[in-house]
Amino acid sequence: STAKADSTKALACRVLSNFIQGKSDNFIAPVITSGLLDAVCAVLSDGGNTSPELKREAAWVVVNITVDGDKQAKMAVASKNGVAILCGLMKDPDPQEVIVALEGLGNILSLEASKLSA
């Protein structure tokens, strides 16, 4: 069933998010190069066809990449339509999701600000 598939994907996203949280780029880079970031972004771009649990866990993967990743990791998120995806989460009725989205956007925007001042 779709609910069971979403639940399994949400668990996978949670494991991935926990795996990269607080880690160095040695852990984050393979998530990007393996295509996992693409898959997570596809889940978040699916709109109303994604369960709230799956959307929440996928959002944490993206945000953790922007928190702990280097400039290349943040640029990878941005290049995968990450800014638009995070902006889309701003419409979520759950205030926690909005906070998560703001954190990710802030991390990407800090990269842009540092590029401008460099």
TAPECOR-V92031 format. One line per field, one symbol per residue. ss: DSSP state (A for helix, B for strand, O for the rest). phi: phi as a letter, one per 40 degrees, with the letter a starting at -180 (. if undefined). burial: I if it has 9 or more other C-alpha atoms within 8 Angstrom, else O. A space follows every 50 residues. Layout:
# TAPECOR-V92031
ss: ???
phi: ???
burial: ???
This chain:
# TAPECOR-V92031
ss: OAAAAAAAAAAAAAAAAAAAOOOOAAAAAAAAAOOAAAAAAAAAOOAAAO OAAAAAAAAAAAAAAAAAOOAAAAAAAAAOOAAAAAAAAOOOOOAAAAAA AAAAAAAAAAAAAAAAAO
phi: .ccccccccccccccccccccgccccccdcccccgccdccccccccgccb cdcccccccccccccccbccdcccccccccgcccccccccccccdccccc cccccccccccccccccc
burial: OOOOOIIOIIIOIIOIIOOIIOIIIOIIIOIIOOOIIIOIIOIIOOOOOI IOIIIIIIIIIIIIIIOIIOOOIIIIIIOOIIIOIIIOIIOIOOOOIIOI IIIIIOIIOOIOOOOOOO
